[in-house]
Amino acid sequence: MDFTSLGLLILRIGLAGTMAVRHGLPKLLDFANSMHSFPDPIGLGSEVGLALVVFAEFLCSLLIVVGVFTRFAAIPVVVAMAVAFFVVHGADPFTKKEMAFIYLTGFACILATGAGKFSADALFRGKK
Protein backbone atom coordinates (compact mmCIF):
# COMPACT_ATOMS: atom_id res chain seq x y z
CA MET A 1 0.00 0.00 0.00
CA ASP A 2 1.31 3.44 -0.93
CA PHE A 3 0.45 5.44 2.18
CA THR A 4 1.81 8.68 0.72
CA SER A 5 -0.61 8.49 -2.19
CA LEU A 6 -3.40 7.50 0.20
CA GLY A 7 -2.60 10.57 2.30
CA LEU A 8 -2.68 12.76 -0.80
CA LEU A 9 -6.04 11.26 -1.79
CA ILE A 10 -7.46 12.02 1.65
CA LEU A 11 -6.01 15.55 1.53
CA ARG A 12 -7.37 16.18 -1.98
CA ILE A 13 -10.87 14.92 -1.20
CA GLY A 14 -11.10 16.58 2.21
CA LEU A 15 -9.53 19.92 1.42
CA ALA A 16 -10.67 20.46 -2.17
CA GLY A 17 -14.07 18.89 -1.57
CA THR A 18 -14.70 21.23 1.35
CA MET A 19 -13.47 24.21 -0.66
CA ALA A 20 -15.75 23.37 -3.59
CA VAL A 21 -18.89 22.69 -1.54
CA ARG A 22 -18.56 25.22 1.29
CA HIS A 23 -16.98 28.13 -0.56
CA GLY A 24 -17.05 27.80 -4.35
CA LEU A 25 -20.56 26.43 -4.89
CA PRO A 26 -22.32 29.08 -2.75
CA LYS A 27 -20.47 31.82 -4.65
CA LEU A 28 -21.42 30.23 -7.96
CA LEU A 29 -25.09 29.88 -6.99
CA ASP A 30 -25.26 33.48 -5.72
CA PHE A 31 -23.08 34.92 -8.48
CA ALA A 32 -25.66 37.39 -9.85
CA ASN A 33 -26.40 38.82 -6.40
CA SER A 34 -22.77 39.00 -5.31
CA MET A 35 -20.97 40.25 -8.40
CA HIS A 36 -21.42 43.95 -7.67
CA SER A 37 -20.50 43.78 -4.00
CA PHE A 38 -17.63 41.29 -4.10
CA PRO A 39 -14.33 42.72 -2.81
CA ASP A 40 -11.88 43.99 -5.44
CA PRO A 41 -8.53 43.76 -3.63
CA ILE A 42 -6.30 43.64 -6.72
CA GLY A 43 -8.16 46.06 -8.98
CA LEU A 44 -9.69 43.72 -11.56
CA GLY A 45 -13.28 44.67 -10.79
CA SER A 46 -15.80 42.89 -8.60
CA GLU A 47 -17.29 40.78 -11.38
CA VAL A 48 -13.94 39.57 -12.71
CA GLY A 49 -12.64 38.97 -9.20
CA LEU A 50 -15.69 36.91 -8.27
CA ALA A 51 -15.47 34.92 -11.52
CA LEU A 52 -11.80 34.13 -10.85
CA VAL A 53 -12.55 33.09 -7.28
CA VAL A 54 -15.44 30.86 -8.39
CA PHE A 55 -13.15 29.33 -11.03
CA ALA A 56 -10.50 28.64 -8.39
CA GLU A 57 -12.69 27.59 -5.47
CA PHE A 58 -15.23 25.53 -7.41
CA LEU A 59 -13.92 24.30 -10.75
CA CYS A 60 -10.25 23.93 -9.82
CA SER A 61 -11.19 22.29 -6.51
CA LEU A 62 -13.32 19.72 -8.35
CA LEU A 63 -10.40 18.97 -10.65
CA ILE A 64 -8.18 18.48 -7.61
CA VAL A 65 -10.69 16.11 -5.95
CA VAL A 66 -10.63 13.89 -9.03
CA GLY A 67 -6.92 14.43 -9.57
CA VAL A 68 -7.12 15.89 -13.07
CA PHE A 69 -4.39 18.41 -13.98
CA THR A 70 -3.87 18.60 -10.24
CA ARG A 71 -0.79 20.82 -10.08
CA PHE A 72 -2.19 23.25 -12.66
CA ALA A 73 -5.55 23.31 -10.88
CA ALA A 74 -3.86 24.04 -7.55
CA ILE A 75 -2.22 27.24 -8.84
CA PRO A 76 -5.42 29.38 -9.01
CA VAL A 77 -6.52 28.14 -5.60
CA VAL A 78 -3.15 28.95 -4.05
CA VAL A 79 -3.25 32.42 -5.62
CA ALA A 80 -6.84 33.01 -4.43
CA MET A 81 -6.00 31.93 -0.88
CA ALA A 82 -2.81 34.01 -0.86
CA VAL A 83 -4.84 37.07 -1.88
CA ALA A 84 -7.44 36.26 0.79
CA PHE A 85 -4.80 35.79 3.49
CA PHE A 86 -2.32 38.55 2.66
CA VAL A 87 -4.53 41.19 1.03
CA VAL A 88 -8.24 40.83 1.85
CA HIS A 89 -7.62 39.82 5.47
CA GLY A 90 -4.08 41.20 5.72
CA ALA A 91 -4.84 43.61 8.56
CA ASP A 92 -7.19 41.21 10.35
CA PRO A 93 -6.15 39.18 13.39
CA PHE A 94 -4.94 35.66 12.61
CA THR A 95 -8.16 34.13 13.93
CA LYS A 96 -10.07 35.92 11.15
CA LYS A 97 -7.72 34.79 8.38
CA GLU A 98 -6.86 31.35 9.75
CA MET A 99 -9.12 29.47 7.31
CA ALA A 100 -7.44 31.12 4.31
CA PHE A 101 -4.06 30.14 5.79
CA ILE A 102 -5.11 26.51 6.25
CA TYR A 103 -6.38 26.32 2.67
CA LEU A 104 -3.27 28.10 1.38
CA THR A 105 -0.89 25.66 3.08
CA GLY A 106 -2.92 22.59 2.09
CA PHE A 107 -3.20 23.56 -1.56
CA ALA A 108 0.46 24.58 -1.63
CA CYS A 109 1.29 21.03 -0.50
CA ILE A 110 -0.86 19.62 -3.30
CA LEU A 111 0.87 21.95 -5.76
CA ALA A 112 4.27 20.73 -4.55
CA THR A 113 3.46 17.01 -4.47
CA GLY A 114 0.89 16.46 -7.19
CA ALA A 115 -2.07 14.12 -6.86
CA GLY A 116 -0.36 10.83 -6.11
CA LYS A 117 -1.09 7.40 -7.54
CA PHE A 118 -4.80 7.40 -6.69
CA SER A 119 -5.80 10.02 -9.25
CA ALA A 120 -6.88 10.54 -12.82
CA ASP A 121 -3.47 12.11 -13.47
CA ALA A 122 -1.80 8.80 -12.60
CA LEU A 123 -4.23 6.88 -14.81
CA PHE A 124 -3.48 9.17 -17.74
CA ARG A 125 0.24 8.54 -17.23
CA GLY A 126 -0.38 4.80 -17.06
CA LYS A 127 0.48 4.44 -13.37
CA LYS A 128 -1.86 2.46 -11.15
Beta strands, then each sheet from edge to edge (+ up, - down):
end
